[in-house]
Structures are given as C-alpha cells and as structure tokens.
Amino acid sequence: MLLFAAGCEYAPRAAPAARTEVSFPAPSSPAVEQQFATVTPSPIATLFRLPTHTPTATNIPVTPLPSATPNCQDGLLYIEDLTIPDGTFVAPGETIDKRWKVANNGSCNWDGRYRLRRISGPDLGTADEQALFPARAGGEAVIRMILTAPDTPGTYRSAWQAYNPLGEPFGDPIFVEIIVASSP
C-alpha cells in the first residue's frame, strides 16, 4: 500500500466543477434548431485530475428524402365485341361464349389482383366477380366469359366494371345484351 500511496500524488478533493455548455454550429437547414450538449466532469476525474472528454461538433449534412414515385393510373378502354354482339338472339338455356376486346390505356399493369365485377343486370350463370385478364399498360386484351342464357324469353343485359387492387372502379364498363327467343 505504501508503494501505491507513494506513486500517487495526493490531491485534495476539489469542489465539483461548474457545468460547461458546448454549442454546436447550426446545420444549414433553417428548419432545424441549434442544439447544445452539456458536459459535467465526473468526481473521479476531478479527484485524480484525469482528462475529461470534450465533445466535438460534427456537421452531418441533412439529405432530403426522395419524393414518392407517382402512383400509376388505371384505365380500361372498350374497343369492340368479338362475339355475341348486343341484341343477339339466343335459345333458352344456351351456353354463350362472350368475348370483348379492350385496351389497358392506363399506366398500371393488370395482374391477378385486378378484378371484373358485375355491376348491374342478371349474372347469366356466372360468378359476380372474375379475374381481369392480365395486360401490360398500353396493351390490348380479350376478356372472355362463359354465360348461360335464362330459360325465360326476354331481353337481358348484364354490365361489368374493372376494379383495381384497392377495390376502386376504373375504365369503361362492358356489357352483354342478349334476347332469349320464345322458340328455338
């Protein structure tokens, strides 16, 4: 213990040092306020006269975040009926292979999340929601449905609308209109 005491210089315990405030330069952005750091020497550092850490200011450039990529726009343009033009006479209970030619005139590619939903008229024997044929933006597609004519004579019109993955309708609605004949 004598060796230890002899090797150390005795220093009377000093009163704690006053708090020191260090000012950092303000960043270049006017929206960011000036910040301060407070450094208080520890009692052990004061007792043994150890150096204290002094923070240094570092200017870190603030890079603005990139703006979000604009969302694509959905579009469906009806071009023509490929089969079963409106007003076609069909037999009661007849199976109908209806096809429409459409264009994807939007900037979004249609994938499996895009749907075609019945918005009015009878279902004509098919589900109320169908997958919309995949098509790239700017391309054309053929939409096909297999329908069944009702057994009761009359005029039947069914309308369908495209929906995007968010459930929002878009584009031209497409129709099928048939006349079920009273006799075959």
C-alpha positions in Angstrom: 0.0 0.0 0.0 2.9 2.3 0.6 4.1 1.8 -2.9 0.7 2.7 -4.2 0.4 5.8 -1.9 4.0 6.8 -2.9 3.3 6.6 -6.6 0.1 8.6 -6.4 0.1 12.3 -5.9 -2.3 13.3 -3.3 -4.7 16.0 -4.3 -7.2 17.4 -2.0 -10.7 16.9 -3.1 -11.9 19.8 -5.1 -15.4 21.1 -5.4 -17.2 19.8 -8.4 -16.5 21.8 -11.5 -19.2 24.1 -12.9 -21.2 22.7 -15.8 -19.9 23.7 -19.2 -22.2 24.2 -22.2 -20.8 23.5 -25.6 -22.6 25.0 -28.6 -22.7 23.1 -31.9 -23.0 25.1 -35.1 -26.4 25.2 -36.6 -27.0 22.9 -39.6 -27.5 24.5 -42.9 -31.3 23.8 -42.8 -33.3 26.6 -41.3 -35.9 24.2 -40.0 -33.5 22.5 -37.6 -32.9 24.3 -34.3 -29.4 24.8 -32.7 -28.5 22.1 -30.2 -26.5 22.2 -27.0 -24.5 19.5 -25.2 -23.8 19.7 -21.5 -20.5 18.3 -20.2 -20.0 17.8 -16.5 -16.6 16.4 -15.3 -17.0 13.3 -13.1 -15.9 13.4 -9.4 -13.3 10.7 -10.1 -11.8 12.7 -13.0 -11.6 15.8 -10.7 -10.1 13.8 -7.8 -7.3 12.2 -9.9 -7.0 15.1 -12.4 -7.9 12.8 -15.3 -8.6 14.4 -18.7 -12.2 14.7 -19.5 -13.8 14.0 -22.8 -14.7 17.1 -24.8 -17.3 16.5 -27.4 -16.5 17.8 -30.9 -19.1 19.2 -33.2 -19.6 17.3 -36.5 -21.7 18.7 -39.3 -23.8 16.0 -40.7 -25.4 17.1 -44.0 -29.2 16.5 -44.0 -30.2 14.9 -47.2 -33.8 15.3 -48.1 -35.8 12.1 -48.6 -36.7 11.4 -52.2 -40.3 12.1 -53.1 -42.6 9.1 -53.6 -42.9 7.7 -57.1 -46.2 8.8 -58.5 -48.8 6.1 -58.5 -49.7 4.6 -61.8 -53.1 5.3 -63.3 -55.6 2.5 -64.1 -57.5 2.5 -67.4 -59.7 0.2 -69.5 -60.9 1.2 -72.9 -63.7 -0.8 -74.6 -62.7 -1.5 -78.2 -65.3 -4.0 -79.6 -67.4 -7.1 -79.1 -65.6 -10.0 -80.6 -68.5 -12.4 -80.1 -72.2 -12.1 -79.3 -72.9 -8.5 -80.4 -75.6 -6.7 -78.4 -79.1 -7.8 -79.4 -78.1 -11.3 -80.4 -80.9 -13.9 -80.3 -80.2 -17.0 -78.3 -82.1 -20.1 -77.3 -83.3 -20.6 -73.7 -80.6 -22.1 -71.6 -78.0 -21.7 -74.4 -74.3 -21.5 -73.4 -72.8 -18.2 -74.5 -69.0 -17.6 -75.1 -68.8 -13.8 -74.8 -65.6 -12.0 -75.7 -64.7 -8.3 -75.6 -61.6 -6.7 -76.9 -60.3 -3.9 -74.6 -57.2 -1.9 -74.2 -55.3 -1.2 -71.0 -55.0 2.5 -71.6 -53.6 3.2 -68.1 -50.0 3.1 -66.8 -50.6 0.2 -64.4 -50.1 -3.4 -65.5 -53.1 -5.6 -64.7 -52.1 -8.7 -62.6 -54.0 -11.3 -60.6 -55.2 -8.7 -58.1 -57.3 -6.9 -60.8 -60.9 -7.9 -60.9 -64.0 -7.6 -63.1 -67.3 -7.3 -61.1 -70.9 -7.4 -62.2 -72.4 -4.0 -61.5 -76.0 -4.5 -62.9 -78.3 -7.0 -64.6 -78.5 -10.7 -64.2 -75.5 -12.9 -63.5 -76.3 -15.1 -66.5 -75.0 -18.2 -64.7 -71.5 -16.9 -63.8 -69.8 -15.6 -60.6 -70.3 -11.9 -59.7 -66.5 -11.4 -59.7 -64.0 -12.6 -62.3 -60.2 -12.2 -62.7 -59.4 -9.4 -65.1 -57.2 -10.7 -67.9 -53.6 -9.7 -67.2 -52.4 -7.0 -69.6 -49.5 -4.6 -69.7 -50.0 -0.9 -69.7 -50.7 0.3 -73.2 -51.6 -3.3 -74.4 -54.8 -4.9 -75.6 -56.6 -7.9 -74.0 -59.5 -10.1 -74.7 -62.0 -10.6 -71.8 -63.9 -13.9 -72.0 -66.9 -15.1 -70.0 -68.9 -18.3 -70.4 -72.5 -17.4 -69.7 -75.8 -19.2 -69.8 -79.0 -17.7 -71.2 -82.0 -17.7 -68.9 -84.9 -20.1 -69.7 -87.5 -17.4 -69.8 -87.8 -15.4 -73.0 -86.9 -11.7 -72.9 -84.1 -9.2 -73.2 -81.3 -9.5 -70.7 -78.4 -7.0 -70.2 -75.5 -7.5 -67.8 -72.9 -4.9 -67.1 -69.3 -5.4 -65.7 -66.8 -3.0 -64.3 -63.0 -3.3 -63.8 -61.6 -2.8 -60.2 -58.0 -2.2 -59.1 -56.3 -3.9 -56.1 -57.6 -1.2 -53.8 -61.2 -2.0 -54.8 -61.7 1.2 -56.8 -63.6 1.0 -60.1 -61.9 2.3 -63.3 -62.4 2.4 -67.1 -65.3 1.8 -69.4 -67.9 -0.7 -68.2 -68.5 -3.6 -70.6 -71.9 -5.1 -71.4 -73.6 -8.2 -72.8 -77.1 -7.9 -74.1 -79.0 -11.0 -75.4 -82.5 -11.7 -76.4 -83.8 -15.1 -75.4 -86.2 -16.2 -78.1 -89.5 -17.7 -77.2 -88.9 -20.6 -79.6 -85.7 -22.2 -80.7 
